[in-house]
Amino acid sequence: MPKLSVIVPFYNVRRYVPDALRSLRANARDDFEFILVDDCSTDGTTDLLARAESELPGAVLLKHERNGGLATARNTGIDAARGEYLTFLDGDDWLAPGYYDRLVGVIEGLGCDFVRTDHVQCTARNRSVQRVPHGRRNVVLSPREAILPAHRSTSVDYAYAWAGVYHRRLADRGLLHFTDGLRTAEDRPWIWKLHREAESFAVTGLLGVFYRRGVASSLTQIGDARQLDFVRAFDQVVEETAADPDAARLLPKAVRTYCAIISHHLGSIERFEAPVARKLKVMSMAALRRMPQDVLDDALASMDAARATRLRRLRRRPVRAAEVAA
């Protein structure tokens, strides 16, 4: 059994593939495997990955027949992974040399289900350290307790799958798989499920993942209909949390976070194509009406005036028949 499986989906990121592959080589170990998942790229990425399969120690190349999105590509990698531990990297990001060796040392030393890490955010030439919003470091704790408090940013709001390492027993229990087909916000139901159902976790200050922001092909930069998958993702978070035995305590956090994300998208609605912007409003309005209304009332009361006003206005807006049909 390999010690570590690294799952790396790629889709049309030819410009960045060499950086990712060089950093994987600088992290290679005899007992590490690198599962490269080509999600049906059309820009030459496939050729670079085919060469890497023979040149990168531990590389395994898997190819999709059709594009399935990041969540589906990660699931392909999880299903093929043989390692005692699993982690993720996105195909347009890169790593510090020797990072994975140190990361494995941390989780082995702590003996917990998963470990979350800080990372370096890279926007053009700017670099900034982004930290897990959790104060206690290198101490094994209950992930369920780290979901709260509802009014503050917590570990479930730091949803980057690649910012951590996970014991394979989580995969065996089905806790590492993503919701197939989600094109954005795929990490949100995933991180909530992990925190609700895993037994132990820890946070460490280890730095080694360099997260590239502002990539033109990234869905965070594209204002098309795929962005609206955040509604499906957060509907899942709310539905699953409402079914949890501890729902009364956890649901206010899920609803408040959902509201904050809706408000964020509405606040930058000009970046969406016009038909998508209209659909965003209709879907957001419907989402507000699906939420437990007493919990929603409390969430809006706890938010700042600008966001709460925006959401209350949308909540009161009548639904037109033409909008429903669209």
N, C-alpha and C positions, 0 to 999 in steps of 0.2 A: 504494500500500500504506500503510495506517495505520502509524504508529510503534508504537502500543501498543493491544492488545486487553485489556479488563478484563472478566472473566467473573463475573457475579454471579447465583447461583441464589437464588430466593425460594420459600418455602413457608410460608404462614400466619404471616407476621411483620408484619401490617398496622401494629401499634403502632410498629415500628422502621423501616419503609420510608422515612418522611420524612427521618429522620436520614441513612440511607444515601444517598438521592438528593441531599440537600443537599450532602453531602460529595463526591459524584461531580461535581456541578456546580462545586464549588470546585476541582476537579482537571481540568476540561475543557480541552482543547486542540484546535485544528483538526485535528490528525492523530491524535487518540485516539478509539477507539470503545468504547462501553460495551454489552456484550451482556447483557441482562437476561433471565434464563431463569425463567419462571413454571412451577413444577413442580406445576401443577394445584391452585392455592390455592383455598380455599373461604371465606375470611374477609374478603374485600374487598381483599386485596393486589392482585389482578388489575386492579381499577379504577385503583388508584394507578399501577401500572406502565403501563397504557394511556395515561394522561395524561402520564407521564414520557417516553414514546416521542416525543411531539411537542414537549415542552418542554425536555428535557435534550439539549444538543448532543452528537451522536455516539451517541445511544441507539438500540439495535436490540432489539426485544422478540420473544422466541421463547416459544411456549406448548406445554407438554406436554398431550397428550390424557388422560393418566393419570399419577398420581404415581409417579415412578421412584426417588426418593431423591437425595441430594446428589451421589453419584458419577456417576450417569446424567445429572443436570442439568449438571454440569460438562463432561461429555463432549459434550453438545449444544452448549455454548458453544465448546468447543475446535474442534469440527468446523466451526463457522460463523466462527471468528476469522480475520481477514485480516492482523493486525498482524505487524510484524517481531519484536515482543516480546509475551509474554502474561503476565498475572497474574490473580489471583483475589481476590474479596472475598465474604464471606458477607452475606446480606441483612439480618442483625440487627447488623452491625458498621458502623463508620464510619471516615473518614480525616481526617487533618490537611490543611488547604488547601495545594495545591501539592506534595503528597507524590509523586505519580506523575512529575511533571516532574523532581524530584530523583532518583528511583529510576531512571528511564531514563538520566539522566546518569551514574549510578554504573556501570551495566552496560555502557554504551557506552564509558566510560573504561577499564574493566577488560578488555573484549573476551572475556569467558568465556561458557560455556554457560548458567549460571544464578548468581544472587546470592541469598543468604538474609539476612533482616533481623530485627532485634529488633522487639518490639511492646509495646504498653501493654495490660495486662489490666485490665478494668473490672468490678468486682463491687459492685453498688449504687453507693455514692459513693466507694468505695475505688479507687485507681489504683496499679498497680505495673508496673515495667518488667521484662519477661521477655526474657532474652538468649539468643541462639543458643549452645548449649554448645560453643563452639569458640573457642580463644584468639586465633588470628591473624586480624587484620582487614585488609580491603582489599588482600589478596594472593591472586593466582590460584593455586589448588592442585588436587590430584587429589581428586575427591569419594570415590573408592574408599578412599583412605587415611584419610579422615575418618570412616569407619564405626567404626574401632577407637580405643581399646582396649575389650575386651568388658566389663570390670568398671566402666566409667565412662560417664556420660551423654555422648553425642556428637551430632553433627549429625542422624543418622537418628532420634534420639529426639525431636527438635524437628520434628514432622511436619506443621506447619501449612502448607498449600499457599499460603495468602494472604500468608505472611511471606516474600515473595521475588518475583523476576521471572525470566522464562525466555525464552531465544531460540527463535524459531519452528523452528529446525532440530531441536530436541528433539521438537516436535509432529510434524514430518515423519518422524521416526524412530519414532514411536509411544511415546515415553517420557513424554509428558504425560497420556496417557489413564488414567483410573481403572478399576478393576474394576467393571463394571456391576452395579447392584443392591445393593452393599454399603451398609448403613444406618448403620453406625458403623465407626470405625477405617479408613475408606476411604483416609486419607492414609498409612497404614503401608506397604502393598505399594508404593504410589506412590513414597514417599520412598526406600525401599530400592532400587527399580529405578533411580531417578534417580542415586543414588550409585554403584550398581554399573556403570552403562552410559554415563553422560555422561562427557565428557572433562575438563571443567574447571569449577570453581566458586569463589566467594569469599563471604565473610561481611562485612557492613557494619553499623555501629552506627546507621544511619539509622532514625529512629522516625517513624511516621506512621499505622500501623494500630491502631485501638482495638477490642480484642476483648472483646465483651460476654459475661461469664460469668453463669451462674445464670438464664438465660432459661428460663421454665417449659416452653416448647414444645420446647426443645433435647433431643435424644436423650440427652445426658449427664445430664439431670435426670429421665429417664423409665426406670422399671425394668421395661420390657416386653421381649418376646422379641427385638426389634430390636437390643437391646444385645448379644445373643449373636453377632452378626455378627463380633465381634472374633476369634472362633475361626476362621472362614473366612478372615479377613484375615491372621492370623498363620500359619495353615497355608500360605497362599500365599507369605508371606515365607520360611518355612523351606524349602518345596519348591524355590522358585526359587534360593535361596541355596545349597542342597545341590547344585544342578546347575551352579553357577558353577565355573570352573576354579580359583578361589581358595577353594573351599569349606572346606578344612581350617582356614584362617585366619579366615574370616568367619562360619562357622556357629555357633561358640560365642557370638558376640554375639547372633545371631538367636534362638537357643534361650534364652539367659539373659533376653532382653527378653520373650519369650513367657511364660516362667515368672513374671516379675515382674508382668505384666499379669494373668495368671490369679490370682496371689496377691492382687493389689489387689482384683479383683472378689469373690473369696471372702471377703476381709476386710471387705467392706461388703455382704454378701449380704442383710442385712435390708432393703435398699432395693428389692429385687426382689419382684415378685409371687410367691406361694408356688410355683405350678407352674414359673415361670421360674427360681426359685432351685434347684429340684430338677434342672431341665434343665441349668442352669449347672454343677452338680457332675458330672453324667454326661458332659457334653461336655468339661469340663476334664480329667476322668479319662481319657477316650479320647484327648484331645490329648496328654497326657503319654506315653501308650503309643505314639503315632505318632512321637514325636520319636526321633532317633538316641539310643539309650540310653546309650552311652558319653559322648556330648556332654552329655546330660541329667545324668548322674552328676557330671560336672565342674561344670556350672552350679549344681547344688544345693549342692555343696561350697563354692562361692564366695559363696553368699548368706548373709544374716544368719540366725541360728538360728530366729527366729519364722517367717519366710517359708519357709525350707527345711523345717521341721517340718510346716507346713501342707501343703506339696506332697508330701512323702514319705508322709504319712498318706493323702492322697487317692490317691496312686499305688498304695498297697498295698490299697486298699479293693476288695473283690470286686464285680463287676458283677452285679446281680440281673436276672433275665429281664424283670421288669416295668419296670425302668428302661430297658432296651434297647428295649422295645416303645414306651415313651413317647417 
